Amino acid sequence: MNERITWPGRTAAWLSQNSTELLIGLAVALALVALMLMLRSVGHRIIANDPHCRTWRSVIGRVLAKTSLLFMVVTALDIVASYTAPPSRVGRLVDIAFIIVAALQTAAWVRELIMGIIGRQIGDDPGESTLGNARTVVRVLVSVALFAVAGIVILDNLGVNVTALVAGLGIGGIAIGLAAQGIFADLFAALAILFDRPFRRGDTISYGGSTGTVERIGLKTTRMRALSGEQLVMSNTKLLDQEIRNLAEGLSRRNTLNFGVVYQTGADQLRRLREIAESCVAAEPGCTFVRCVMTGFGPSSLDHELVYDVASLDPNIIGAHRTAIMMAIIEAFAGDRIEFAYPTQTTFTAAPDGTLVMPYATPPAQS
């Protein structure tokens, strides 16, 4: 009873003894709270202008917007307590509250910073659900790790021996990692695909002996539609272990057309082949002639190579241009009496007197 009677008196005495320090502490605390409220408001405005977090300014705004009112209040109380000399129990309670709230607030800030950096790196694709799934998984993993560290820091500052706890968490993490290493390998491979962007949904890629258009990048596998129509499913880890050719990243597609003419083709006609091929390619809009050269002496033909570029990545358009160029070359060769070669075998025989019998008619001797 006496304690209840004397408590208001002791409180009044404490207030009178620390009135100046209390006013200074309150002023500093209110100024800091006002500053944090202003920064949080700025963060909310930045996020409203850039919800997809595409710039570093938006990343910082995302962090500032996650400042909680509880952290502000407890920080203000700790500042006031540092300027005054409160009773030991009150001071200890304020210190414990500040340690807990500060650790949790720091974990929240770091999580938002990491997620903001990830969002800035991978961007946002409204049609890609994998981005949302990956962000959810990353957010869960980051939150578990950061708040686990925050919990350990809190317990350590409260005087709890956390050595055994840290060792147990380490052993448990190693066991889980070994048990699910295949799943985690595919998961991190999916995150590598999303962050590094070697290809995106809708790109046509070639790997190994397969070519297909990417339809979905999952957390474990990537699904593609082959040119022949079937679906290809490939593990993300195995896919990244191979050399990938992204056909969608080119501005044009280079095409090679091989053909051969008969050995009876005259030298003047051979010299005109380049001109004929160039004119056939130039007649097709969007096609650029590169070269037409003789590549070798075949068993039954003089082999040539025509190379040209098509300013399109659509296989249907590329095929249409190829057909048109081939038809134009056939028509031009027919007009110039240039014959295409086909596999032939010539047999030479000899008469009893050793004279060669030619397999074709020989012109009569001129008198």
Buried (B, 14 or more C-beta within 10 A) or exposed (E): EEEEEEEEEEEEEBEEEBEEBBEBBBEBBEEBBEEBEEBBEBBEEBBEEBEEBEBEEBBBBBBBBBBBEEBBBBBBBBBBBBBBEBEEEEBEBBBEBBBBBBBBBBBBBBBBBBBBBBBBEBEEBEEBEBBEBBBEBBBEEBBEBBBBBBBBBBBBBEEEEBEEBBEEBEEEEEEEEEEEEEEBBBBBBBBBBBEEEEBBBEBBBBBEEEBBBBEBBBBBBBBBBEEEEEEBEBBBBBBBEEEBEBBEEEEBBEBEBEBBBBEEBEEEBBEBBBEBBBEBBBEBEEBBBBEBEBEEEBEBBBBBBBBBBBEBBEBEBBEBBBEBBBEBBEEBBEEEEBEBBEEEEEEEEEEEEEEEEEEEEEEEEEE
